[in-house]
Amino acid sequence: MPARMKFICDTERCIDCNGCVTACKNENETPWGVNRRRVVTIDDGVPGEHSISVACMHCTDAPCLAVCPTNCIYHTEDGIVLHDKDQCIGCGYCSLACPFGAPQFPASGLFNHRGKMDKCTFCAGGPEPDQSEAEFKKYGRNRISEGKLPACAEMCGTKALLGGDAEIIADIYRQRVETRGYGPELWGWDIAYNRNRRGGEIKTRGDGPRDNQVPNDFQNGGRKHPT
């Protein structure tokens, strides 16, 4: 079975640096006004503020694919959602259906006419031959064909944005959560970053109480929920 490629953004690590946005823009040379990736801040300026990097999530059951009247949106063998700009008519149905606001429509011509849809390709190009000039001009760089991960995930300084095989990145995130939190409480920065306050090895497995848990110790005072 081929890998199922997905993104996960760890909101406890995202620092709103917009490095992923810049990396995507630089790698794919997208036109002015089109941002395939953006950083959204939740509860801005209040305790518990968190940021999350958002782009196309390459859904297994993609709503954009279901509503496209020209069937220009399709799945690759490894689960990446791509589109064929030659078939796109700029109707905007995909933009209305997508819960993440991934489809972008650059304004072109008179009366703010929508151009061809553009979105995150997971750095996998499009239907044109891999690494061809035509592919790069329409869809950006095809890093997947080069055996690389998307530029946004590789450039994330805090490794908040994870991209790759869904099972692998889910396992990485699960290990982070087990190390970082327990029930509705969080262990705090010391334990989350591998410094056990009570000494000894950090125990991250199992569903029962952890020996190294410090009661009422929260990573963020304004947010008392698991991450």
C-alpha positions as CSV (number, residue, x, y, z in Angstrom):
1,M,0.0,0.0,0.0
2,P,1.3,3.5,-0.9
3,A,1.9,6.0,1.9
4,R,-1.0,8.3,2.8
5,M,0.5,11.8,2.8
6,K,-0.9,14.2,5.4
7,F,-0.1,17.4,7.4
8,I,-0.3,17.8,11.2
9,C,0.4,21.1,12.9
10,D,1.3,21.0,16.6
11,T,-0.2,24.2,18.0
12,E,1.9,23.9,21.2
13,R,5.0,24.4,19.1
14,C,3.9,26.9,16.4
15,I,5.3,30.3,17.2
16,D,3.6,32.3,14.4
17,C,6.9,33.0,12.6
18,N,5.4,32.4,9.2
19,G,8.5,30.6,8.1
20,C,6.3,27.9,6.4
21,V,4.4,30.6,4.5
22,T,7.6,32.1,3.2
23,A,9.1,28.8,2.4
24,C,6.1,27.8,0.3
25,K,6.0,31.2,-1.5
26,N,9.7,31.0,-2.3
27,E,9.7,27.3,-3.4
28,N,6.7,27.5,-5.7
29,E,6.9,31.1,-6.9
30,T,3.1,31.6,-6.5
31,P,1.6,34.8,-7.9
32,W,1.0,37.9,-5.9
33,G,-2.1,37.5,-3.7
34,V,-2.0,33.7,-3.6
35,N,-0.9,32.1,-0.4
36,R,-1.1,28.4,-0.4
37,R,-0.3,28.3,3.3
38,R,-1.2,30.8,6.1
39,V,-0.8,31.0,9.9
40,V,-4.0,31.6,11.9
41,T,-3.8,32.8,15.5
42,I,-6.6,31.7,17.9
43,D,-7.5,33.8,21.0
44,D,-5.0,36.5,19.9
45,G,-3.6,38.5,22.8
46,V,-5.3,36.5,25.6
47,P,-3.9,33.8,27.8
48,G,-3.9,30.5,26.0
49,E,-3.2,32.1,22.6
50,H,-2.3,29.5,20.0
51,S,-1.3,29.6,16.3
52,I,-1.8,27.0,13.6
53,S,-0.4,26.7,10.1
54,V,-3.2,26.0,7.6
55,A,-3.2,24.8,4.0
56,C,-4.9,22.1,2.0
57,M,-5.1,19.1,4.3
58,H,-5.4,16.6,1.5
59,C,-8.5,15.1,2.9
60,T,-9.3,11.4,2.3
61,D,-12.9,12.3,1.5
62,A,-12.2,15.7,0.0
63,P,-15.3,17.9,-0.3
64,C,-13.7,20.0,-3.0
65,L,-13.4,16.9,-5.2
66,A,-17.0,16.1,-4.7
67,V,-18.4,19.5,-5.8
68,C,-16.1,20.2,-8.7
69,P,-18.3,20.2,-11.9
70,T,-15.4,19.6,-14.3
71,N,-13.7,16.8,-12.2
72,C,-10.4,18.7,-12.3
73,I,-9.6,17.7,-8.7
74,Y,-8.3,14.2,-8.1
75,H,-6.4,12.0,-5.7
76,T,-3.0,10.6,-6.4
77,E,-2.0,7.0,-5.3
78,D,-0.6,8.3,-2.1
79,G,-3.6,10.4,-1.1
80,I,-2.4,13.8,-2.2
81,V,-5.2,16.0,-3.6
82,L,-4.2,17.7,-6.8
83,H,-6.0,19.6,-9.6
84,D,-5.7,20.1,-13.3
85,K,-5.7,23.8,-14.2
86,D,-6.5,23.1,-17.8
87,Q,-9.8,21.7,-16.8
88,C,-10.6,24.3,-14.1
89,I,-13.2,26.9,-15.0
90,G,-12.8,29.1,-12.0
91,C,-16.4,28.6,-10.7
92,G,-15.3,28.7,-7.0
93,Y,-17.4,25.8,-5.8
94,C,-14.3,24.2,-4.3
95,S,-13.6,27.3,-2.3
96,L,-17.1,27.2,-0.8
97,A,-16.8,23.5,0.0
98,C,-13.4,23.6,1.6
99,P,-13.5,24.0,5.4
100,F,-9.8,25.1,5.4
101,G,-10.0,27.9,2.8
102,A,-7.3,26.1,0.7
103,P,-8.4,27.0,-2.8
104,Q,-7.1,30.3,-4.0
105,F,-8.3,32.3,-7.0
106,P,-6.0,35.1,-8.3
107,A,-7.9,38.1,-9.7
108,S,-7.4,38.4,-13.4
109,G,-8.9,40.5,-16.2
110,L,-11.9,42.9,-15.9
111,F,-14.5,42.9,-13.1
112,N,-12.2,40.9,-10.7
113,H,-12.8,37.8,-12.8
114,R,-11.5,34.6,-11.1
115,G,-8.6,32.9,-12.7
116,K,-7.6,29.2,-12.4
117,M,-7.8,27.7,-8.9
118,D,-4.5,27.4,-7.1
119,K,-3.8,25.5,-3.9
120,C,-1.2,23.6,-1.9
121,T,0.0,20.6,-3.9
122,F,2.0,19.0,-1.1
123,C,4.9,20.0,-3.3
124,A,3.8,17.2,-5.7
125,G,3.3,19.2,-8.8
126,G,0.4,18.4,-11.1
127,P,-0.6,16.2,-14.1
128,E,2.3,17.4,-16.3
129,P,5.5,15.3,-16.5
130,D,7.5,15.4,-13.3
131,Q,9.9,18.3,-12.9
132,S,9.0,19.7,-16.3
133,E,9.0,23.4,-17.0
134,A,5.3,23.3,-17.7
135,E,4.6,21.6,-14.3
136,F,6.6,24.2,-12.4
137,K,5.0,27.1,-14.2
138,K,1.5,25.9,-13.3
139,Y,1.9,24.1,-10.0
140,G,5.3,24.9,-8.5
141,R,8.2,22.5,-7.6
142,N,7.6,18.8,-7.4
143,R,9.7,17.9,-4.4
144,I,7.9,14.6,-3.9
145,S,9.3,13.2,-7.1
146,E,12.7,14.2,-5.8
147,G,12.2,12.1,-2.7
148,K,11.8,15.2,-0.4
149,L,9.1,16.5,1.9
150,P,7.1,19.7,1.4
151,A,9.2,22.8,1.8
152,C,7.0,24.2,4.5
153,A,7.4,21.2,6.8
154,E,11.2,21.0,6.2
155,M,11.6,24.7,7.0
156,C,9.6,24.7,10.2
157,G,12.1,25.9,12.9
158,T,10.2,24.3,15.8
159,K,9.0,21.2,13.9
160,A,5.4,22.2,14.7
161,L,4.4,21.5,11.1
162,L,4.8,17.8,10.2
163,G,4.3,16.5,6.7
164,G,4.6,13.0,5.3
165,D,3.2,9.5,5.8
166,A,0.1,9.8,7.9
167,E,1.0,6.9,10.1
168,I,4.5,8.1,10.8
169,I,3.6,11.7,11.6
170,A,0.6,10.6,13.7
171,D,3.0,8.4,15.8
172,I,5.4,11.4,16.3
173,Y,2.5,13.6,17.4
174,R,1.2,10.8,19.7
175,Q,4.5,10.5,21.4
176,R,4.6,14.3,21.9
177,V,1.2,14.3,23.5
178,E,2.0,11.4,25.8
179,T,5.1,13.1,26.9
180,R,3.5,16.5,27.2
181,G,0.1,15.9,28.7
182,Y,-2.0,13.7,31.0
183,G,-5.8,13.9,31.1
184,P,-6.9,17.6,31.3
185,E,-3.5,18.6,32.8
186,L,-0.2,19.3,31.2
187,W,3.2,18.6,32.7
188,G,4.8,21.9,31.8
189,W,7.8,22.8,29.8
190,D,10.4,21.0,31.9
191,I,8.9,17.6,31.4
192,A,7.7,18.3,27.9
193,Y,11.3,18.9,26.9
194,N,12.8,15.8,28.6
195,R,13.7,17.1,32.0
196,N,12.0,15.1,34.7
197,R,11.5,17.1,37.9
198,R,11.5,14.0,40.1
199,G,14.5,12.5,38.4
200,G,14.8,9.2,36.4
201,E,13.4,8.3,33.1
202,I,10.2,9.9,31.8
203,K,7.5,7.3,31.5
204,T,5.3,8.1,28.4
205,R,3.5,4.8,27.8
206,G,0.2,3.5,29.0
207,D,-3.0,5.1,30.1
208,G,-2.6,5.1,33.9
209,P,-1.1,7.8,36.1
210,R,2.5,8.8,35.4
211,D,5.0,8.7,38.2
212,N,6.6,11.9,37.1
213,Q,3.4,13.9,36.9
214,V,3.4,17.1,39.0
215,P,-0.2,17.8,40.1
216,N,-1.8,21.0,38.9
217,D,1.2,21.8,36.7
218,F,0.0,23.4,33.5
219,Q,2.0,24.3,30.4
220,N,-0.3,27.2,29.7
221,G,-2.3,28.6,32.6
222,G,-5.1,29.9,30.3
223,R,-5.7,26.6,28.6
224,K,-6.3,23.5,30.7
225,H,-6.9,21.0,28.0
226,P,-4.9,18.2,26.5
227,T,-2.9,19.1,23.4
